[in-house]
Amino acid sequence: MKKVTTPEQVRKAINRAKEKGLSIGLVPTMGALHEGHESLVRMSLDETDFTAVSIFVNPVQFGPGEDLAAYPRSLDDDTLLLESLGVDLLFVPEVSSIYSGEEATEFLVKGLGDGLCGASRPGHFHGVLLVVTKLFNMVRPDIGFFGQKDAQQAVIIQRMVTDLDFPVRIRLGSTVRETDGLAMSSRNAYLDAGERKSAASLNGGLRLAFEKVKGGERDADVIREIIRGSMESGGFDVDYCEVVSGMDLKRLERLEGTVLLAAAGRLGKTRLIDNISMRITGDSVTEIVLEFPEWSRYEWE
């Protein structure tokens, strides 16, 4: 595995790979890697010839008072893991390699970033899209791999890629969970023993709601209250419990088509998010990983 720290080094490594005709996969991360990240790396290793992983705690996606300084960092362990998996290129830039401090470009994906996490984290998705765009331009991947846990982020990135004609396919990996259903997240490390036990009520509420939908419930307000009730019983300070379209994130009154159940809240100082996406056709309800092939203008093999 080659480890590089500058965009110039990345471009040279990618140029060599492309000259050999290799397909490129990119897994962008902020480090503190867990089994969720590992699953995305394995997807890239299976689906592309050359896998690049970035580790960069992106300061512009953190708002005032958020956990930028405290965000978990474990570069040595992360490096060993990626090397053991067979990753080809690890990109670990300094902030000064990514940002000049004079950036005047902002990203606005109308409507998609206003609700859910965007409502309580203004500017967050601008920061995400800025760094993803930079990484796509540096690495020029054929496929970018992201997690279903960050479903809103994935929808927004896919919309940007489509609208701006990035020649990159977006692939989502299923959310990887602990045995009690808690979605794996680097921020889980913040939870104390009591909070960790209570955290299961987040996915628990989503699961109860999903089973209710499978049983025929289609009233979105009923589903929202099931999720909220579970979270509040677990001690969460609820940020949102929502039922939206999985394609455009519009709030639903009745469930039909591709649906995303999404929730976020705080246990103590720790903010956790989770979701379940599904496809509803008549009485049939199937849990899915979101995908957007119809958005692309490119023909993918």
Backbone as CSV, one residue per row, in Angstrom:
resi,resn,N_x,N_y,N_z,CA_x,CA_y,CA_z,C_x,C_y,C_z
1,MET,0.847,-1.205,0.000,0.000,0.000,0.000,0.876,1.246,0.000
2,LYS,0.579,2.164,-0.899,1.313,3.417,-0.964,0.542,4.479,-0.173
3,LYS,1.240,5.205,0.682,0.636,6.264,1.476,1.140,7.613,0.971
4,VAL,0.221,8.524,0.663,0.586,9.841,0.141,-0.140,10.915,0.928
5,THR,0.375,12.143,0.828,-0.168,13.227,1.646,-0.533,14.475,0.850
6,THR,-0.254,14.507,-0.455,-0.539,15.711,-1.241,-1.350,15.357,-2.482
7,PRO,-2.116,16.311,-2.992,-2.861,16.064,-4.238,-1.950,15.681,-5.399
8,GLU,-0.771,16.266,-5.462,0.155,15.955,-6.549,0.561,14.483,-6.510
9,GLN,0.830,13.967,-5.319,1.200,12.558,-5.183,0.035,11.644,-5.549
10,VAL,-1.179,12.062,-5.170,-2.366,11.281,-5.533,-2.497,11.205,-7.046
11,ARG,-2.392,12.345,-7.706,-2.573,12.374,-9.169,-1.545,11.494,-9.873
12,LYS,-0.302,11.519,-9.403,0.730,10.689,-10.023,0.398,9.204,-9.873
13,ALA,-0.036,8.811,-8.673,-0.375,7.408,-8.438,-1.583,6.981,-9.279
14,ILE,-2.573,7.851,-9.375,-3.770,7.528,-10.155,-3.442,7.512,-11.647
15,ASN,-2.616,8.423,-12.099,-2.220,8.420,-13.510,-1.558,7.096,-13.891
16,ARG,-0.695,6.601,-13.014,-0.020,5.330,-13.294,-1.038,4.184,-13.367
17,ALA,-1.999,4.210,-12.460,-3.017,3.155,-12.473,-3.872,3.228,-13.733
18,LYS,-4.255,4.436,-14.117,-5.094,4.595,-15.313,-4.330,4.237,-16.583
19,GLU,-3.030,4.517,-16.608,-2.216,4.133,-17.766,-2.196,2.622,-17.960
20,LYS,-2.379,1.888,-16.874,-2.437,0.420,-16.936,-3.851,-0.076,-17.256
21,GLY,-4.796,0.862,-17.400,-6.165,0.486,-17.696,-6.958,0.013,-16.506
22,LEU,-6.508,0.349,-15.294,-7.180,-0.115,-14.084,-8.375,0.767,-13.745
23,SER,-9.448,0.160,-13.285,-10.587,0.915,-12.772,-10.295,1.342,-11.342
24,ILE,-10.790,2.527,-10.965,-10.438,3.140,-9.682,-11.661,3.209,-8.772
25,GLY,-11.486,2.755,-7.549,-12.513,2.916,-6.516,-12.007,3.845,-5.436
26,LEU,-12.899,4.700,-4.924,-12.543,5.624,-3.842,-13.483,5.434,-2.665
27,VAL,-12.891,5.279,-1.477,-13.660,5.230,-0.235,-13.233,6.423,0.610
28,PRO,-14.016,7.518,0.607,-13.656,8.681,1.437,-14.049,8.433,2.891
29,THR,-13.149,8.698,3.826,-13.445,8.512,5.244,-12.857,9.655,6.056
30,MET,-13.279,9.738,7.320,-12.645,10.647,8.262,-11.839,9.863,9.297
31,GLY,-11.519,8.614,8.964,-10.695,7.812,9.862,-11.483,7.216,11.010
32,ALA,-10.762,6.794,12.072,-11.363,6.044,13.177,-12.187,4.897,12.593
33,LEU,-11.536,4.106,11.759,-12.217,3.131,10.931,-12.827,1.992,11.747
34,HIS,-13.986,1.534,11.293,-14.686,0.413,11.925,-15.170,-0.530,10.834
35,GLU,-15.982,-1.514,11.216,-16.397,-2.534,10.261,-17.263,-1.979,9.134
36,GLY,-17.931,-0.861,9.376,-18.688,-0.229,8.304,-17.763,0.262,7.199
37,HIS,-16.694,0.953,7.593,-15.704,1.387,6.600,-15.083,0.174,5.902
38,GLU,-14.765,-0.835,6.707,-14.135,-2.032,6.145,-15.011,-2.664,5.073
39,SER,-16.336,-2.672,5.286,-17.243,-3.262,4.298,-17.209,-2.481,2.988
40,LEU,-17.070,-1.156,3.068,-16.975,-0.348,1.853,-15.666,-0.603,1.126
41,VAL,-14.590,-0.738,1.888,-13.296,-1.056,1.274,-13.380,-2.400,0.556
42,ARG,-14.004,-3.376,1.185,-14.120,-4.695,0.555,-14.965,-4.614,-0.716
43,MET,-16.002,-3.784,-0.722,-16.785,-3.584,-1.940,-15.908,-3.047,-3.060
44,SER,-15.087,-2.050,-2.734,-14.209,-1.467,-3.748,-13.196,-2.490,-4.243
45,LEU,-12.629,-3.259,-3.336,-11.668,-4.286,-3.737,-12.310,-5.318,-4.656
46,ASP,-13.584,-5.631,-4.425,-14.301,-6.606,-5.254,-14.693,-6.033,-6.612
47,GLU,-15.020,-4.733,-6.654,-15.640,-4.164,-7.845,-14.712,-3.325,-8.709
48,THR,-13.531,-2.997,-8.213,-12.591,-2.195,-8.996,-11.199,-2.835,-8.931
49,ASP,-10.307,-2.335,-9.792,-8.953,-2.889,-9.859,-7.985,-2.207,-8.900
50,PHE,-8.306,-0.976,-8.513,-7.371,-0.160,-7.728,-8.190,0.616,-6.710
51,THR,-7.926,0.370,-5.433,-8.725,0.994,-4.374,-7.922,2.071,-3.656
52,ALA,-8.484,3.272,-3.639,-7.914,4.386,-2.885,-8.830,4.710,-1.714
53,VAL,-8.237,4.955,-0.559,-8.975,5.364,0.635,-8.407,6.690,1.104
54,SER,-9.282,7.641,1.396,-8.828,8.906,1.973,-9.211,8.954,3.445
55,ILE,-8.321,9.502,4.257,-8.600,9.775,5.668,-8.363,11.261,5.875
56,PHE,-9.458,11.981,6.124,-9.358,13.435,6.270,-10.522,13.917,7.117
57,VAL,-10.226,14.438,8.295,-11.267,15.031,9.140,-11.519,16.425,8.591
58,ASN,-12.617,16.550,7.880,-12.902,17.727,7.062,-13.448,18.881,7.907
59,PRO,-12.664,19.918,8.144,-13.120,20.951,9.088,-14.332,21.734,8.611
60,VAL,-14.521,21.861,7.304,-15.600,22.738,6.826,-16.977,22.091,6.929
61,GLN,-17.058,20.811,7.292,-18.382,20.222,7.492,-18.785,20.207,8.965
62,PHE,-17.942,20.740,9.835,-18.263,20.871,11.252,-18.716,22.301,11.523
63,GLY,-19.810,22.434,12.259,-20.304,23.756,12.629,-19.713,24.228,13.945
64,PRO,-19.998,25.480,14.313,-19.538,26.002,15.606,-20.048,25.138,16.756
65,GLY,-19.163,24.816,17.686,-19.556,24.015,18.841,-19.642,22.530,18.582
66,GLU,-19.393,22.087,17.344,-19.400,20.647,17.076,-18.045,20.035,17.439
67,ASP,-17.900,18.753,17.177,-16.813,17.977,17.786,-15.571,17.837,16.910
68,LEU,-15.218,18.877,16.156,-14.039,18.790,15.297,-12.785,18.411,16.088
69,ALA,-12.514,19.124,17.175,-11.287,18.877,17.944,-11.304,17.503,18.604
70,ALA,-12.486,17.048,19.022,-12.586,15.785,19.757,-12.796,14.573,18.858
71,TYR,-13.009,14.804,17.560,-13.349,13.681,16.676,-12.272,12.600,16.769
72,PRO,-12.665,11.322,16.911,-11.675,10.257,17.113,-10.667,10.169,15.972
73,ARG,-9.412,10.000,16.329,-8.350,9.849,15.339,-7.483,8.660,15.730
74,SER,-7.259,7.763,14.776,-6.479,6.544,15.060,-5.712,6.141,13.808
75,LEU,-4.895,7.061,13.307,-4.254,6.871,12.011,-3.378,5.625,11.956
76,ASP,-2.618,5.352,12.998,-1.733,4.185,12.965,-2.533,2.893,12.816
77,ASP,-3.579,2.754,13.636,-4.414,1.558,13.543,-5.128,1.489,12.198
78,ASP,-5.616,2.631,11.726,-6.311,2.671,10.434,-5.383,2.225,9.311
79,THR,-4.155,2.693,9.354,-3.187,2.351,8.316,-2.921,0.850,8.292
80,LEU,-2.755,0.268,9.461,-2.513,-1.174,9.543,-3.705,-1.958,8.991
81,LEU,-4.906,-1.522,9.317,-6.106,-2.207,8.827,-6.175,-2.154,7.304
82,LEU,-5.993,-0.975,6.747,-6.111,-0.816,5.297,-5.030,-1.604,4.569
83,GLU,-3.851,-1.625,5.154,-2.765,-2.403,4.550,-3.103,-3.886,4.559
84,SER,-3.694,-4.362,5.665,-4.045,-5.780,5.766,-5.150,-6.165,4.781
85,LEU,-6.005,-5.214,4.444,-7.090,-5.487,3.504,-6.615,-5.511,2.060
86,GLY,-5.474,-4.891,1.797,-4.959,-4.866,0.427,-5.288,-3.609,-0.339
87,VAL,-5.522,-2.509,0.376,-5.769,-1.222,-0.272,-4.519,-0.799,-1.042
88,ASP,-4.712,-0.178,-2.196,-3.589,0.227,-3.040,-3.012,1.583,-2.666
89,LEU,-3.896,2.535,-2.306,-3.440,3.905,-2.071,-4.173,4.491,-0.872
90,LEU,-3.425,5.047,0.062,-3.989,5.755,1.214,-3.596,7.222,1.105
91,PHE,-4.599,8.083,1.097,-4.391,9.524,0.981,-4.723,10.163,2.323
92,VAL,-3.712,10.733,2.973,-3.883,11.356,4.288,-3.355,12.792,4.204
93,PRO,-4.173,13.722,3.709,-3.681,15.088,3.518,-3.781,15.934,4.775
94,GLU,-2.970,16.968,4.834,-3.139,18.035,5.807,-4.229,18.980,5.296
95,VAL,-4.806,19.744,6.211,-5.847,20.702,5.812,-5.313,21.661,4.751
96,SER,-4.064,22.085,4.888,-3.485,23.050,3.937,-3.318,22.457,2.539
97,SER,-3.307,21.121,2.432,-3.236,20.481,1.112,-4.584,20.455,0.412
98,ILE,-5.649,20.563,1.191,-7.005,20.505,0.626,-7.584,21.900,0.428
99,TYR,-7.341,22.791,1.389,-7.958,24.118,1.343,-6.902,25.218,1.355
100,SER,-7.128,26.215,0.511,-6.244,27.381,0.500,-6.646,28.397,1.558
101,GLY,-7.883,28.306,2.035,-8.416,29.321,2.941,-9.066,30.475,2.212
102,GLU,-9.013,30.433,0.885,-9.587,31.514,0.076,-10.716,31.015,-0.824
103,GLU,-11.233,29.819,-0.528,-12.297,29.257,-1.370,-13.516,30.177,-1.389
104,ALA,-14.019,30.420,-2.583,-15.200,31.273,-2.746,-16.376,30.497,-3.324
105,THR,-16.186,29.213,-3.568,-17.220,28.380,-4.175,-18.036,27.696,-3.098
106,GLU,-19.358,27.778,-3.225,-20.256,27.084,-2.317,-21.186,26.183,-3.107
107,PHE,-21.635,25.106,-2.472,-22.527,24.157,-3.109,-23.921,24.256,-2.488
108,LEU,-24.922,24.306,-3.336,-26.311,24.297,-2.895,-27.070,23.302,-3.762
109,VAL,-27.520,22.223,-3.149,-28.381,21.279,-3.838,-29.790,21.542,-3.321
110,LYS,-30.567,22.234,-4.123,-31.840,22.809,-3.652,-32.766,21.751,-3.066
111,GLY,-33.250,22.029,-1.855,-34.245,21.187,-1.212,-33.685,20.001,-0.464
112,LEU,-32.687,19.341,-1.033,-32.218,18.085,-0.453,-31.473,18.269,0.861
113,GLY,-30.854,19.432,1.037,-30.080,19.653,2.254,-30.776,20.497,3.292
114,ASP,-32.047,20.815,3.065,-32.749,21.724,3.982,-33.277,21.020,5.228
115,GLY,-33.767,19.790,5.069,-34.374,19.073,6.176,-33.425,18.079,6.796
116,LEU,-33.988,17.181,7.641,-33.216,16.152,8.324,-31.974,16.763,8.968
117,CYS,-30.794,16.232,8.690,-29.580,16.754,9.348,-29.258,18.180,8.910
118,GLY,-29.679,18.560,7.719,-29.400,19.906,7.239,-30.070,20.988,8.063
119,ALA,-31.210,20.678,8.672,-31.935,21.679,9.455,-31.192,22.044,10.725
120,SER,-30.539,21.061,11.347,-29.852,21.321,12.606,-28.343,21.518,12.428
121,ARG,-27.843,21.283,11.215,-26.410,21.458,10.943,-26.220,22.348,9.708
122,PRO,-26.601,23.613,9.791,-26.484,24.497,8.624,-25.040,24.566,8.129
123,GLY,-24.882,24.461,6.821,-23.551,24.505,6.228,-22.857,23.163,6.146
124,HIS,-23.405,22.165,6.835,-22.744,20.857,6.882,-22.580,20.260,5.487
125,PHE,-23.659,20.248,4.711,-23.584,19.581,3.413,-22.788,20.388,2.396
126,HIS,-22.721,21.690,2.562,-21.793,22.473,1.732,-20.372,21.951,1.937
127,GLY,-20.003,21.735,3.197,-18.668,21.240,3.504,-18.429,19.848,2.966
128,VAL,-19.444,18.984,3.058,-19.327,17.625,2.532,-19.123,17.656,1.024
129,LEU,-19.952,18.417,0.321,-19.866,18.444,-1.135,-18.571,19.072,-1.619
130,LEU,-18.083,20.062,-0.880,-16.825,20.699,-1.270,-15.681,19.693,-1.209
131,VAL,-15.581,18.959,-0.122,-14.458,18.023,-0.004,-14.635,16.828,-0.936
132,VAL,-15.867,16.353,-1.129,-16.089,15.233,-2.046,-15.732,15.632,-3.478
133,THR,-16.108,16.842,-3.861,-15.745,17.327,-5.196,-14.231,17.378,-5.365
134,LYS,-13.548,17.896,-4.366,-12.092,17.956,-4.432,-11.484,16.552,-4.551
135,LEU,-11.985,15.625,-3.753,-11.466,14.259,-3.803,-11.755,13.598,-5.148
136,PHE,-12.961,13.808,-5.676,-13.277,13.245,-6.988,-12.354,13.811,-8.069
137,ASN,-12.052,15.101,-7.983,-11.176,15.699,-8.984,-9.730,15.233,-8.833
138,MET,-9.315,14.944,-7.619,-7.940,14.467,-7.398,-7.786,12.995,-7.781
139,VAL,-8.744,12.178,-7.350,-8.627,10.729,-7.519,-9.237,10.250,-8.839
140,ARG,-10.245,10.969,-9.334,-10.941,10.610,-10.578,-11.419,9.151,-10.567
141,PRO,-12.173,8.778,-9.538,-12.595,7.379,-9.426,-13.661,7.014,-10.447
142,ASP,-13.727,5.744,-10.768,-14.845,5.230,-11.556,-16.059,5.002,-10.665
143,ILE,-15.798,4.606,-9.411,-16.878,4.371,-8.443,-16.476,4.987,-7.111
144,GLY,-17.400,5.725,-6.498,-17.220,6.221,-5.141,-18.114,5.435,-4.207
145,PHE,-17.561,4.991,-3.086,-18.291,4.116,-2.166,-18.634,4.868,-0.885
146,PHE,-19.919,4.844,-0.537,-20.424,5.551,0.643,-21.373,4.630,1.403
147,GLY,-21.670,4.992,2.659,-22.502,4.148,3.503,-23.960,4.571,3.522
148,GLN,-24.856,3.588,3.575,-26.285,3.842,3.682,-26.630,4.585,4.970
149,LYS,-25.813,4.432,6.021,-26.118,5.123,7.276,-26.250,6.632,7.062
150,ASP,-25.433,7.179,6.178,-25.509,8.603,5.850,-26.351,8.790,4.595
151,ALA,-27.619,8.379,4.681,-28.469,8.324,3.492,-28.702,9.702,2.878
152,GLN,-28.954,10.711,3.701,-29.174,12.049,3.153,-27.940,12.525,2.401
153,GLN,-26.777,12.322,2.993,-25.521,12.676,2.333,-25.414,11.978,0.987
154,ALA,-25.767,10.688,0.943,-25.644,9.919,-0.288,-26.571,10.452,-1.378
155,VAL,-27.804,10.791,-1.012,-28.745,11.338,-1.985,-28.216,12.660,-2.544
156,ILE,-27.692,13.500,-1.670,-27.190,14.808,-2.095,-25.966,14.652,-2.999
157,ILE,-25.054,13.763,-2.643,-23.871,13.538,-3.479,-24.287,13.003,-4.843
158,GLN,-25.231,12.061,-4.864,-25.686,11.516,-6.146,-26.317,12.591,-7.015
159,ARG,-27.092,13.488,-6.404,-27.708,14.564,-7.176,-26.643,15.494,-7.757
160,MET,-25.638,15.843,-6.946,-24.558,16.701,-7.421,-23.809,16.042,-8.576
161,VAL,-23.479,14.757,-8.413,-22.745,14.028,-9.443,-23.526,14.012,-10.749
162,THR,-24.831,13.809,-10.650,-25.679,13.783,-11.833,-25.756,15.163,-12.488
163,ASP,-26.029,16.182,-11.683,-26.220,17.525,-12.225,-24.953,18.097,-12.847
164,LEU,-23.796,17.745,-12.286,-22.526,18.314,-12.763,-21.766,17.365,-13.685
165,ASP,-22.403,16.264,-14.058,-21.803,15.316,-15.013,-20.451,14.773,-14.568
166,PHE,-20.315,14.465,-13.290,-19.127,13.746,-12.855,-19.187,12.327,-13.435
167,PRO,-18.135,11.862,-14.088,-18.146,10.500,-14.640,-17.806,9.471,-13.570
168,VAL,-18.569,9.468,-12.502,-18.334,8.550,-11.388,-19.664,7.950,-10.960
169,ARG,-19.642,6.675,-10.696,-20.824,5.980,-10.211,-20.787,5.963,-8.691
170,ILE,-21.932,6.203,-8.058,-22.035,6.188,-6.601,-22.645,4.857,-6.158
171,ARG,-21.934,4.178,-5.273,-22.420,2.905,-4.737,-22.539,3.016,-3.230
172,LEU,-23.668,2.561,-2.710,-23.880,2.561,-1.264,-23.719,1.155,-0.704
173,GLY,-23.100,1.087,0.467,-23.016,-0.165,1.196,-24.021,-0.184,2.325
174,SER,-24.510,-1.359,2.656,-25.474,-1.509,3.747,-24.877,-1.028,5.063
175,THR,-25.732,-0.516,5.936,-25.293,-0.118,7.267,-24.851,-1.346,8.052
176,VAL,-23.654,-1.273,8.608,-23.135,-2.364,9.440,-23.475,-2.046,10.887
177,ARG,-23.973,-3.050,11.617,-24.534,-2.802,12.945,-23.879,-3.668,14.021
178,GLU,-23.974,-3.158,15.238,-23.603,-3.949,16.406,-24.690,-5.010,16.636
179,THR,-24.447,-5.942,17.555,-25.395,-7.033,17.764,-26.762,-6.548,18.227
180,ASP,-26.812,-5.372,18.903,-28.102,-4.854,19.362,-28.740,-3.906,18.353
181,GLY,-28.166,-3.803,17.161,-28.761,-2.995,16.104,-28.171,-1.616,15.941
182,LEU,-27.377,-1.137,16.900,-26.800,0.196,16.780,-25.907,0.277,15.550
183,ALA,-26.135,1.292,14.723,-25.306,1.484,13.540,-23.882,1.819,13.952
184,MET,-22.909,1.155,13.343,-21.518,1.459,13.658,-21.176,2.869,13.222
185,SER,-20.486,3.582,14.105,-20.112,4.966,13.857,-18.881,5.287,14.675
186,SER,-18.009,6.112,14.136,-16.832,6.542,14.897,-17.246,7.258,16.170
187,ARG,-18.395,7.942,16.140,-18.855,8.700,17.303,-19.401,7.809,18.414
188,ASN,-19.623,6.544,18.156,-20.078,5.648,19.228,-19.066,5.588,20.373
189,ALA,-17.817,5.901,20.061,-16.778,5.887,21.091,-17.022,6.922,22.185
190,TYR,-17.836,7.937,21.902,-18.145,8.959,22.896,-19.081,8.459,23.991
191,LEU,-19.850,7.394,23.716,-20.915,6.952,24.620,-20.337,6.279,25.856
192,ASP,-20.881,6.644,27.038,-20.510,5.897,28.238,-21.366,4.628,28.291
193,ALA,-21.151,3.794,29.304,-21.799,2.488,29.351,-23.323,2.594,29.355
194,GLY,-23.861,3.536,30.123,-25.318,3.702,30.179,-25.881,4.208,28.868
195,GLU,-25.192,5.181,28.268,-25.637,5.725,26.980,-25.559,4.663,25.892
196,ARG,-24.501,3.861,25.953,-24.357,2.817,24.926,-25.536,1.849,24.966
197,LYS,-25.982,1.492,26.172,-27.132,0.600,26.302,-28.394,1.260,25.760
198,SER,-28.576,2.546,26.067,-29.771,3.269,25.627,-29.781,3.524,24.130
199,ALA,-28.600,3.555,23.513,-28.496,3.916,22.100,-29.256,2.954,21.200
200,ALA,-29.460,1.726,21.656,-30.168,0.734,20.847,-31.610,1.143,20.571
201,SER,-32.165,2.075,21.363,-33.555,2.490,21.156,-33.733,3.266,19.861
202,LEU,-32.650,3.759,19.282,-32.741,4.467,17.997,-33.097,3.477,16.895
203,ASN,-32.268,2.465,16.706,-32.589,1.462,15.698,-33.822,0.660,16.092
204,GLY,-34.012,0.501,17.418,-35.196,-0.216,17.871,-36.475,0.440,17.402
205,GLY,-36.539,1.763,17.482,-37.712,2.486,17.008,-37.906,2.369,15.513
206,LEU,-36.805,2.451,14.777,-36.889,2.304,13.318,-37.375,0.904,12.942
207,ARG,-36.902,-0.102,13.666,-37.314,-1.480,13.383,-38.790,-1.701,13.698
208,LEU,-39.232,-1.142,14.837,-40.654,-1.246,15.165,-41.508,-0.595,14.085
209,ALA,-41.056,0.569,13.611,-41.791,1.278,12.567,-41.804,0.470,11.278
210,PHE,-40.668,-0.110,10.930,-40.584,-0.906,9.702,-41.545,-2.093,9.766
211,GLU,-41.598,-2.762,10.915,-42.517,-3.893,11.054,-43.973,-3.440,10.940
212,LYS,-44.251,-2.251,11.465,-45.614,-1.699,11.343,-45.957,-1.456,9.875
213,VAL,-44.994,-0.938,9.113,-45.217,-0.726,7.680,-45.453,-2.068,6.987
214,LYS,-44.654,-3.077,7.329,-44.850,-4.399,6.736,-46.233,-4.961,7.066
215,GLY,-46.749,-4.539,8.229,-48.085,-4.971,8.617,-49.204,-4.204,7.957
216,GLY,-48.877,-3.200,7.158,-49.883,-2.478,6.391,-50.059,-1.012,6.727
217,GLU,-49.376,-0.502,7.770,-49.527,0.902,8.141,-48.891,1.795,7.070
218,ARG,-49.648,2.805,6.638,-49.139,3.716,5.610,-49.238,5.182,6.022
219,ASP,-49.744,5.452,7.210,-49.848,6.820,7.710,-48.494,7.249,8.274
220,ALA,-47.885,8.245,7.646,-46.536,8.653,8.034,-46.491,9.195,9.455
221,ASP,-47.537,9.866,9.908,-47.545,10.403,11.268,-47.489,9.289,12.306
222,VAL,-48.181,8.210,12.039,-48.142,7.063,12.952,-46.719,6.511,13.039
223,ILE,-46.068,6.410,11.895,-44.706,5.867,11.847,-43.740,6.791,12.580
224,ARG,-43.896,8.091,12.380,-43.024,9.054,13.080,-43.149,8.909,14.591
225,GLU,-44.362,8.742,15.071,-44.580,8.664,16.514,-44.022,7.369,17.106
226,ILE,-44.041,6.293,16.343,-43.451,5.048,16.820,-41.948,5.231,17.038
227,ILE,-41.297,5.848,16.074,-39.846,6.069,16.183,-39.538,7.007,17.344
228,ARG,-40.281,8.095,17.423,-40.046,9.073,18.482,-40.271,8.453,19.863
229,GLY,-41.315,7.674,20.004,-41.620,7.067,21.294,-40.501,6.164,21.769
230,SER,-39.940,5.381,20.858,-38.836,4.498,21.229,-37.608,5.297,21.638
231,MET,-37.286,6.331,20.866,-36.107,7.139,21.170,-36.257,7.862,22.510
232,GLU,-37.417,8.436,22.748,-37.624,9.155,23.999,-37.601,8.211,25.194
233,SER,-38.107,6.992,25.007,-38.066,6.025,26.110,-36.630,5.620,26.430
234,GLY,-35.745,5.735,25.439,-34.341,5.430,25.652,-33.525,6.611,26.133
235,GLY,-34.178,7.752,26.337,-33.483,8.916,26.865,-32.897,9.845,25.824
236,PHE,-33.245,9.661,24.564,-32.752,10.543,23.517,-33.399,11.924,23.592
237,ASP,-32.599,12.941,23.362,-33.104,14.267,23.019,-33.262,14.251,21.503
238,VAL,-34.499,14.116,21.040,-34.761,13.841,19.627,-34.539,15.090,18.780
239,ASP,-33.747,14.926,17.741,-33.553,15.984,16.748,-34.664,15.908,15.711
240,TYR,-34.822,14.741,15.092,-35.927,14.544,14.154,-36.257,13.065,14.041
241,CYS,-37.512,12.794,13.709,-37.986,11.471,13.298,-38.796,11.716,12.040
242,GLU,-38.322,11.247,10.899,-38.970,11.630,9.657,-39.249,10.448,8.744
243,VAL,-40.252,10.665,7.895,-40.605,9.732,6.836,-40.587,10.531,5.545
244,VAL,-39.628,10.209,4.668,-39.436,10.999,3.448,-39.275,10.071,2.255
245,SER,-39.405,10.649,1.086,-39.105,9.905,-0.133,-37.611,9.609,-0.196
246,GLY,-37.270,8.386,-0.529,-35.865,8.032,-0.655,-35.210,8.588,-1.889
247,MET,-35.990,9.158,-2.800,-35.432,9.703,-4.032,-35.143,11.196,-3.932
248,ASP,-36.054,11.951,-3.309,-35.862,13.411,-3.264,-35.986,13.985,-1.854
249,LEU,-36.128,13.120,-0.849,-36.168,13.509,0.565,-37.357,14.401,0.923
250,LYS,-38.389,14.405,0.101,-39.586,15.187,0.419,-40.400,14.475,1.494
251,ARG,-40.949,15.264,2.413,-41.720,14.723,3.532,-42.995,14.055,3.010
252,LEU,-43.278,12.869,3.521,-44.435,12.105,3.074,-45.548,12.141,4.109
253,GLU,-46.766,12.116,3.621,-47.927,11.931,4.482,-48.397,10.479,4.451
254,ARG,-48.252,9.853,3.298,-48.532,8.424,3.180,-47.341,7.736,2.545
255,LEU,-47.086,6.508,2.967,-45.915,5.786,2.501,-46.221,5.058,1.202
256,GLU,-45.393,5.327,0.181,-45.494,4.619,-1.084,-44.194,4.801,-1.845
257,GLY,-43.892,3.862,-2.725,-42.682,3.951,-3.524,-41.439,3.681,-2.695
258,THR,-40.389,4.458,-2.948,-39.143,4.343,-2.194,-39.214,5.280,-1.004
259,VAL,-39.104,4.715,0.198,-39.342,5.460,1.429,-38.119,5.343,2.337
260,LEU,-37.805,6.450,2.991,-36.711,6.480,3.957,-37.268,6.860,5.319
261,LEU,-37.083,5.979,6.304,-37.360,6.313,7.694,-36.036,6.776,8.291
262,ALA,-35.993,7.999,8.787,-34.723,8.565,9.247,-34.918,9.240,10.593
263,ALA,-33.904,9.120,11.450,-33.995,9.710,12.786,-32.621,10.121,13.269
264,ALA,-32.616,11.124,14.147,-31.381,11.594,14.769,-31.704,12.134,16.149
265,GLY,-30.746,12.017,17.040,-30.937,12.559,18.385,-29.652,12.492,19.178
266,ARG,-29.708,13.062,20.366,-28.531,13.108,21.228,-28.732,12.284,22.489
267,LEU,-27.690,11.565,22.829,-27.571,10.958,24.150,-26.397,11.650,24.825
268,GLY,-26.689,12.451,25.827,-25.635,13.272,26.409,-25.096,14.226,25.365
269,LYS,-23.804,14.153,25.101,-23.177,15.037,24.121,-23.027,14.391,22.743
270,THR,-23.510,13.162,22.614,-23.274,12.409,21.390,-24.493,12.436,20.487
271,ARG,-24.298,12.878,19.256,-25.377,12.899,18.266,-25.270,11.654,17.398
272,LEU,-26.371,10.900,17.309,-26.418,9.672,16.530,-27.503,9.769,15.468
273,ILE,-27.257,9.152,14.324,-28.247,9.103,13.253,-28.427,7.661,12.807
274,ASP,-29.575,7.391,12.184,-29.817,6.058,11.630,-31.000,6.159,10.675
275,ASN,-31.183,5.119,9.867,-32.294,5.113,8.917,-32.554,3.704,8.426
276,ILE,-33.719,3.520,7.860,-34.076,2.320,7.121,-34.742,2.773,5.830
277,SER,-34.312,2.226,4.711,-34.960,2.539,3.442,-35.680,1.310,2.932
278,MET,-36.769,1.538,2.223,-37.613,0.433,1.770,-38.281,0.789,0.451
279,ARG,-38.727,-0.252,-0.235,-39.523,-0.072,-1.445,-40.892,-0.693,-1.192
280,ILE,-41.935,0.117,-1.395,-43.303,-0.329,-1.145,-44.028,-0.433,-2.479
281,THR,-44.490,-1.628,-2.795,-45.262,-1.875,-4.015,-46.514,-2.631,-3.609
282,GLY,-47.642,-1.907,-3.568,-48.871,-2.533,-3.092,-48.707,-2.972,-1.649
283,ASP,-48.925,-4.257,-1.388,-48.776,-4.790,-0.031,-47.352,-5.274,0.250
284,SER,-46.503,-5.228,-0.756,-45.134,-5.721,-0.604,-44.215,-4.628,-0.073
285,VAL,-43.451,-4.954,0.970,-42.508,-4.013,1.575,-41.144,-4.703,1.671
286,THR,-40.144,-4.119,1.015,-38.813,-4.720,0.967,-37.776,-3.717,1.436
287,GLU,-36.959,-4.102,2.404,-35.869,-3.234,2.829,-34.795,-3.220,1.745
288,ILE,-34.266,-2.037,1.442,-33.317,-1.893,0.345,-32.159,-0.987,0.751
289,VAL,-31.117,-1.010,-0.065,-30.076,0.003,-0.040,-30.382,0.959,-1.183
290,LEU,-30.359,2.244,-0.921,-30.717,3.216,-1.949,-29.769,3.136,-3.140
291,GLU,-30.315,3.295,-4.329,-29.519,3.408,-5.541,-30.271,4.284,-6.532
292,PHE,-29.496,4.883,-7.451,-30.067,5.904,-8.325,-29.629,5.722,-9.775
293,PRO,-29.763,4.520,-10.336,-29.270,4.317,-11.704,-29.991,5.170,-12.731
294,GLU,-31.273,5.472,-12.487,-32.036,6.240,-13.479,-31.603,7.695,-13.543
295,TRP,-30.838,8.169,-12.538,-30.383,9.552,-12.565,-29.212,9.759,-13.525
296,SER,-28.466,8.715,-13.793,-27.205,8.886,-14.504,-27.414,9.079,-15.999
297,ARG,-26.554,9.894,-16.591,-26.541,10.057,-18.038,-25.531,9.120,-18.688
298,TYR,-24.830,8.348,-17.866,-23.802,7.459,-18.377,-24.329,6.028,-18.415
299,GLU,-23.781,5.245,-19.341,-24.120,3.844,-19.416,-23.078,3.047,-18.631
300,TRP,-23.517,2.405,-17.545,-22.593,1.630,-16.712,-22.711,0.167,-17.083
301,GLU,-21.580,-0.476,-17.203,-21.590,-1.900,-17.525,-22.089,-2.701,-16.329
